């Protein structure tokens, strides 16, 4: 999954533990740049964490779509 294409967009993300998060995909970290070798996105302004970013790795994401 190419997470970088969602950068700067309002997204809805479904995770492997059954949660859904809606917010702005503000930061992308590639596999090469991450400590664990897994790409990730930082989602800002979610309902669950309005004042803090939520970092989701590619392995935690079931689906992601532009809202």
ChimeraX attribute file (.defattr): number of C-alpha atoms within 10 A of each C-alpha:
attribute: neighborCount
match mode: 1-to-1
recipient: residues
	/A:1	11
	/A:2	8
	/A:3	18
	/A:4	16
	/A:5	10
	/A:6	18
	/A:7	16
	/A:8	14
	/A:9	15
	/A:10	18
	/A:11	19
	/A:12	19
	/A:13	21
	/A:14	17
	/A:15	18
	/A:16	11
	/A:17	9
	/A:18	8
	/A:19	10
	/A:20	17
	/A:21	19
	/A:22	20
	/A:23	24
	/A:24	22
	/A:25	26
	/A:26	17
	/A:27	17
	/A:28	22
	/A:29	18
	/A:30	16
	/A:31	14
	/A:32	10
	/A:33	12
	/A:34	13
	/A:35	10
	/A:36	9
	/A:37	12
	/A:38	15
	/A:39	21
	/A:40	22
	/A:41	23
	/A:42	18
	/A:43	28
	/A:44	21
	/A:45	18
	/A:46	18
	/A:47	11
	/A:48	12
	/A:49	13
	/A:50	12
	/A:51	10
	/A:52	12
	/A:53	18
	/A:54	18
	/A:55	16
	/A:56	17
	/A:57	20
	/A:58	18
	/A:59	12
	/A:60	14
	/A:61	20
	/A:62	15
	/A:63	13
	/A:64	17
	/A:65	12
	/A:66	13
	/A:67	11
